[in-house]
């Protein structure tokens, strides 16, 4: 699977193919259950987890209400610290800015620390068209890139791959991208990690330009923060001469005190760690320490439109922990590729349609990629009520019309008329009871057919309730 996510089939069609892949389902089941069990244990250690969660929610909501002010504050602070700030309204503008900045350095390759914002805008593909090669340095992102694949999880982009598949990818593809895999490489984790380390080390030492995202931006100082587990981020952020960071405008926190809350919430929710192994922070540039040139690209790309929706805006609280994916029964069975977005799972089902709009078949299908069980809301560290937003977006999709929704509206109009005319309703009930032996177990009507393929219709009573009531409660 290569290329961008756009143009992929709707979620139901993509999921139908995914659930038939026994290997994929096995990989997902093992990984998600392991991660969520560890997370539950890490969260249970904190007696004040509920208070931390509420604090994270309140900080995010307060920040979003005054986002314009905080963005100006970030720009002023970054500029004062020696950096340059660029504003990108959409993906095309962001890609153009980054490509021009790289070209200005005279370089034709860059190293990247894992960044969902750059995946969202298709930066790697845009750079390739401009003659610039981007090398992913996160281990899971490296696997995805070498396998000409797409990420399927927020935290573990290669979660759909097992060790044997990763070994085969390393053996066949590493040589085309740089240092080849060692002879006799096996699928033991230590050997796979060492092969990746040796392959990436030459990239780190050669690169003159690094590209990153950021987990957080501290408005009061213009400091950017990246949290990660491998150390690749530290290498990308310190060794290159030029650093370009592409960051969504919602990643701001006002103060360092606010940041402290999220540095407790994120590690336990994502990797089940009390503290993530690497927390890298940088503020502009410093002579003789780190990159001598720093550019910050502030990305909108649909976020302002999302902010305007009073119900849907809570999706912008997301800190990309992936906890909602690991508890979602739909994600566990369908996998991330079925969502057709860099943001899979429950959060993707509400974030992607708001960033991209509901105009395509794929995006209009995403709010329905959920059982509404509520498990995602229970584990979200910033209390995003994902089921509420899903229902809200479903209403918007229904308002757009379409064949299925026209049938639904016609059925509701018919039901409304019947409920307004008691005599007609009584006659209909008696007719249904009198013909109950002729009723099928499955409905042949499109839309209802899918529902009754996996469940029986309830048996019709021999006597309508109204007639029974008249007899027994005269």
C-alpha positions in Angstrom: 0.0 0.0 0.0 1.6 3.2 -1.1 0.7 6.8 -1.9 -1.6 9.0 0.1 -4.7 8.2 2.0 -7.0 10.1 -0.2 -8.9 8.1 -2.8 -9.3 5.1 -0.5 -12.6 3.4 -0.2 -15.1 4.2 2.5 -14.6 2.7 5.9 -17.2 -0.2 5.6 -15.6 -1.4 2.4 -12.0 -1.1 3.6 -12.9 -2.7 7.0 -14.6 -5.6 5.2 -11.3 -6.5 3.5 -9.3 -6.0 6.7 -11.3 -8.2 9.0 -10.6 -11.2 6.6 -6.9 -10.9 7.2 -6.2 -13.3 10.0 -2.5 -12.2 10.3 -3.5 -8.6 10.7 -6.2 -9.3 13.3 -3.7 -11.5 15.2 -1.1 -8.7 15.2 -3.6 -6.1 16.3 -5.2 -8.2 19.0 -1.9 -9.1 20.6 -0.5 -5.5 20.5 -3.6 -3.6 21.6 -4.4 -5.9 24.5 -0.8 -5.8 25.7 -0.6 -2.0 25.6 -4.0 -1.4 27.2 -3.3 -3.8 30.1 0.0 -2.0 30.8 -1.6 1.4 30.6 -4.3 0.4 33.1 -1.7 -0.6 35.6 0.3 2.6 35.1 -2.8 4.8 35.5 -3.9 2.9 38.6 -0.7 4.0 40.4 -1.9 7.6 40.6 -4.6 8.4 43.1 -5.2 11.8 41.5 -5.5 10.5 37.9 -9.1 11.8 37.7 -8.0 15.3 38.9 -5.1 15.3 36.4 -7.4 14.3 33.6 -9.8 17.1 34.5 -6.9 19.6 34.7 -5.7 18.6 31.2 -9.2 19.1 29.9 -9.6 22.5 31.5 -6.2 23.7 30.3 -6.9 22.6 26.7 -10.3 24.2 26.6 -9.1 27.5 28.1 -6.2 27.6 25.6 -8.5 26.9 22.7 -10.8 29.7 23.7 -7.9 32.2 23.6 -5.9 30.5 20.8 -5.4 33.6 18.8 -3.7 35.4 21.7 -1.5 32.4 22.5 -0.4 32.0 18.8 0.8 35.6 18.7 2.6 35.1 21.9 4.4 32.0 20.5 5.4 33.9 17.4 6.9 36.7 19.4 8.7 34.4 21.8 10.2 32.2 19.0 11.3 35.3 17.0 12.9 36.8 20.1 14.8 33.6 20.7 16.3 33.6 17.2 13.8 31.5 15.3 11.6 32.3 12.3 7.9 31.7 12.2 5.9 30.8 9.1 2.1 30.5 8.9 0.5 27.8 6.7 -3.2 27.9 6.0 -3.3 24.4 4.4 -1.2 21.4 3.4 -0.1 22.9 0.1 1.2 26.1 1.7 3.0 24.2 4.4 4.7 21.8 2.0 5.8 24.7 -0.2 7.3 26.5 2.7 9.2 23.5 3.9 10.5 22.6 0.4 11.7 26.2 -0.2 13.5 26.2 3.2 15.3 23.0 2.4 16.2 24.1 -1.1 17.6 27.3 0.4 20.1 25.2 2.3 21.3 23.6 -0.9 20.6 20.1 0.6 18.7 17.3 -1.1 18.0 15.1 1.9 16.5 15.5 5.3 16.1 13.4 8.5 12.8 13.4 10.2 11.6 12.7 13.8 8.2 11.1 13.9 5.6 13.8 13.1 1.9 13.2 12.5 1.4 16.8 11.2 3.9 16.1 8.3 2.2 12.8 7.6 -1.2 14.6 7.6 0.0 17.1 4.9 1.9 14.5 2.8 5.2 16.2 3.3 7.4 13.3 2.3 5.6 13.0 -1.1 5.8 16.8 -1.6 9.6 16.8 -0.9 10.1 13.9 -3.2 8.5 15.9 -6.1 10.9 18.8 -5.2 13.9 16.5 -5.5 14.4 16.1 -1.8 14.5 12.7 0.0 13.2 12.4 3.5 14.4 9.7 5.8 12.2 8.6 8.7 14.1 7.9 11.9 11.5 6.6 14.2 11.8 2.8 14.2 8.2 2.1 13.4 8.1 4.9 10.8 11.3 3.5 9.3 9.5 0.1 8.9 6.5 1.8 7.3 8.7 3.8 4.9 10.9 0.8 3.9 7.8 -1.3 3.3 6.2 1.3 1.1 3.4 1.2 3.5 1.1 3.5 5.5 1.0 4.0 9.3 -1.8 2.2 11.0 -1.5 3.5 14.6 -0.8 6.8 16.3 1.9 5.5 18.7 3.0 2.3 16.9 2.7 3.1 13.2 3.8 -0.5 12.2 1.6 -2.3 14.7 0.1 -4.3 11.8 3.5 -5.9 11.2 5.0 -8.8 13.1 8.7 -9.5 13.6 9.0 -11.9 10.7 7.5 -9.3 8.3 9.9 -6.6 9.7 12.9 -8.9 9.2 11.9 -9.5 5.6 11.4 -5.8 4.9 14.8 -4.9 6.4 16.6 -7.6 4.4 15.0 -6.6 1.1 14.7 -2.8 1.3 17.4 -1.4 3.6 20.1 -1.5 0.9 18.1 0.7 -1.4 17.8 3.4 1.2 21.4 3.3 2.7 23.3 0.8 4.8 21.9 -2.7 4.1 20.7 -5.1 6.8 23.4 -7.4 8.3 23.9 -10.8 6.8 21.8 -13.5 8.5 19.5 -11.0 10.2 16.9 -12.8 12.3 13.6 -11.6 13.8 14.8 -11.2 17.3 14.0 -7.7 18.6 17.6 -7.0 19.6 18.9 -7.8 16.1 16.2 -5.8 14.4 16.8 -2.8 16.6 20.6 -3.0 16.0 20.1 -3.2 12.2 17.9 -0.1 12.4 20.5 1.7 14.6 23.3 1.0 12.2 21.2 2.0 9.2 20.1 5.3 10.8 23.4 6.3 12.4 25.0 7.3 9.0 21.9 9.3 8.2 22.1 11.3 11.5 25.8 12.0 11.0 25.4 13.1 7.4 22.2 15.2 7.6 22.4 18.9 7.6 18.6 19.5 7.8 16.2 18.0 10.3 12.4 18.1 10.2 10.3 17.6 13.3 6.9 18.0 14.8 6.2 18.9 18.4 4.0 17.4 21.1 3.7 20.8 22.8 4.6 24.4 22.4 4.9 26.6 25.5 3.5 30.0 24.7 5.3 32.0 27.4 8.8 31.1 26.2 8.3 29.8 22.6 9.7 26.4 23.7 8.9 23.3 21.7 8.7 19.9 23.2 9.1 16.4 21.7 8.6 13.3 23.8 9.8 9.9 22.5 11.2 6.6 23.5 14.1 5.8 21.2 16.5 8.8 21.1 16.1 9.3 17.4 14.3 12.6 18.1 17.2 13.9 20.1 19.6 13.1 17.2 17.3 14.9 14.7 16.9 17.9 16.9 20.5 18.5 17.8 22.8 17.3 15.0 21.5 19.1 11.9 22.5 22.7 11.1 18.9 23.6 10.2 15.8 22.5 12.0 12.3 22.9 10.6 9.4 22.1 12.9 5.8 21.7 11.5 3.3 22.0 14.3 -0.5 22.2 14.4 -1.8 25.4 16.0 -3.6 23.4 18.7 -0.4 22.1 20.3 0.0 25.2 22.4 0.0 25.2 26.2 0.2 28.6 27.9 2.8 28.1 30.6 5.4 25.7 31.9 3.1 24.9 34.8 0.5 23.7 32.3 3.1 21.6 30.5 3.8 19.7 33.7 0.2 18.3 33.7 0.6 16.9 30.2 4.0 15.4 30.9 2.3 13.2 33.5 -0.8 12.4 31.4 0.9 11.5 28.1 3.5 8.8 29.0 1.1 6.8 31.1 -1.7 7.0 28.5 0.5 6.1 25.6 3.4 3.9 26.5 2.3 3.0 30.1 5.5 4.7 31.4 5.8 6.9 34.5 8.1 9.1 32.5 9.1 8.9 28.8 12.8 8.1 28.2 13.5 11.2 26.1 12.0 14.7 26.5 13.7 17.2 24.2 13.0 20.9 24.5 14.4 23.8 22.5 13.8 27.5 22.4 14.9 29.2 19.2 18.7 29.0 18.6 21.8 29.1 20.8 25.3 29.8 19.6 27.4 26.7 19.6 24.6 24.4 20.8 22.2 22.6 18.4 21.0 23.9 15.0 22.1 27.4 14.1 18.9 28.0 12.1 15.4 27.2 13.3 12.1 27.6 11.5 8.6 27.0 13.0 5.8 26.3 10.6 2.4 26.8 12.3 -0.2 24.6 10.5 -3.9 25.3 10.3 -5.2 22.9 7.7 -8.8 22.7 8.9 -8.1 23.4 12.6 -9.7 26.8 12.6 -12.9 25.4 11.1 -12.9 22.6 13.7 -12.5 25.3 16.4 -15.6 27.0 15.2 -17.7 23.9 16.0 -18.7 24.1 19.7 -19.2 20.3 20.0 -16.5 19.1 17.6 -13.7 21.4 18.8 -13.0 19.1 21.8 -11.2 16.9 19.3 -8.4 19.6 19.3 -7.7 18.7 22.9 -6.1 15.4 21.7 -2.5 14.9 22.8 -2.0 11.9 20.4 -1.6 9.3 23.1 -3.5 6.5 21.2 -5.2 5.2 24.3 -8.6 5.3 22.5 -7.3 3.1 19.7 -6.1 0.4 22.1 -9.5 -0.1 23.7 -11.7 0.3 20.6 -13.3 -3.0 19.4 -13.7 -1.6 15.9 -10.1 -0.6 15.6 -8.8 -3.9 17.0 -10.6 -5.8 14.2 -10.3 -3.4 11.3 -6.9 -1.9 11.8 -5.7 1.6 11.1 -5.6 1.5 7.3 -9.4 1.2 7.0 -9.8 4.7 8.3 -8.0 6.2 5.3 -6.2 8.8 7.4 -3.0 9.3 9.4 -5.3 9.6 12.4 -7.0 6.1 12.8 -9.3 4.8 15.5 -11.9 6.7 17.5 -10.0 10.0 17.5 -9.5 9.7 13.7 -13.2 9.1 13.2 -13.9 12.6 14.7 -10.8 14.5 13.8 -10.3 13.6 10.2 -13.8 14.5 9.0 -13.5 17.9 10.7 -10.0 18.7 9.2 -10.9 17.4 5.7 -14.7 18.0 5.7 -17.5 15.5 5.1 -17.7 15.8 1.3 -16.1 12.5 0.3 -17.6 9.1 0.7 -14.6 8.1 2.9 -14.8 11.1 5.3 -18.6 10.8 5.5 -18.3 7.2 6.6 -15.8 7.7 9.4 -18.3 9.0 12.1 -20.1 5.6 11.7 -16.9 3.6 12.3 -17.8 3.1 16.0 -20.1 1.0 18.2 -20.5 4.0 20.5 -19.5 1.8 23.4 -17.8 4.8 25.2 -14.6 3.0 26.0 -12.6 5.7 24.2 -14.0 8.4 26.4 -13.3 6.5 29.6 -9.5 6.2 28.8 -9.0 9.6 27.1 -6.5 11.6 29.3 -8.1 14.9 28.3 -11.7 13.7 28.5 -12.7 14.1 24.9 -16.3 12.8 24.6 -15.7 11.0 21.4 -19.2 9.3 21.3 -20.8 12.8 21.6 -18.8 14.1 18.7 -19.5 11.0 16.6 -23.2 11.5 17.0 -22.9 15.2 16.2 -21.0 14.4 13.0 -23.5 11.8 12.0 -26.2 14.4 12.2 -24.2 16.6 9.8 -23.8 13.7 7.4 -27.5 12.9 7.5 -28.3 16.6 6.8 -26.3 16.3 3.6 -28.7 13.7 2.3 -27.8 10.7 0.2 -29.7 7.6 -0.7 -29.5 5.9 2.7 -30.4 9.0 4.6 -33.3 9.8 2.2 -34.8 6.3 3.1 -34.2 7.0 6.8 -36.0 10.3 6.5 -38.9 8.7 4.6 -39.2 6.1 7.3 -39.2 8.7 10.1 -41.9 10.7 8.2 -44.0 7.5 7.9 -43.6 6.8 11.6 -44.5 10.3 12.6 -47.7 10.2 10.5 -48.7 6.8 12.1 -48.0 8.1 15.7 -50.2 11.1 14.9 -53.1 8.9 13.7 -54.0 6.3 16.4 -56.6 4.5 14.3 -54.1 3.9 11.5 -51.5 2.7 14.1 -54.0 0.3 15.7 -54.9 -1.1 12.3 -51.3 -1.6 11.4 -50.5 -3.4 14.7 -53.4 -5.8 14.2 -52.3 -6.5 10.6 -48.8 -7.2 11.8 -49.9 -9.5 14.5 -52.3 -11.3 12.2 -49.6 -12.0 9.6 -46.8 -12.8 12.1 -46.3 -16.4 10.8 -45.4 -15.0 7.4 -42.7 -12.6 8.6 -39.2 -13.3 7.4 -36.3 -13.6 9.7 -34.2 -11.3 7.5 -35.2 -8.1 5.9 -34.5 -7.8 2.2 -34.5 -4.0 2.2 -31.1 -2.4 1.6 -29.8 -0.8 4.8 -32.0 -3.1 7.0 -30.6 -6.2 5.3 -27.1 -5.6 6.7 -28.5 -5.2 10.2 -30.5 -8.5 10.1 -27.7 -10.5 8.6 -26.2 -10.9 12.1 -29.4 -10.8 14.2 -32.9 -12.1 14.1 -35.9 -9.9 14.0 -37.9 -10.0 17.3 -41.0 -12.2 17.1 -44.3 -10.3 16.7 -46.7 -10.9 19.6 -50.0 -12.7 18.9 -52.0 -9.8 20.2 -51.3 -6.0 19.9 -50.5 -4.2 23.1 -53.5 -1.9 22.7 -55.9 -4.8 22.5 -54.3 -6.6 25.4 -54.6 -3.4 27.5 -58.2 -2.9 26.7 -59.0 -6.5 27.9 -57.0 -6.4 31.0 -57.3 -2.8 32.1 -60.8 -1.8 31.1 
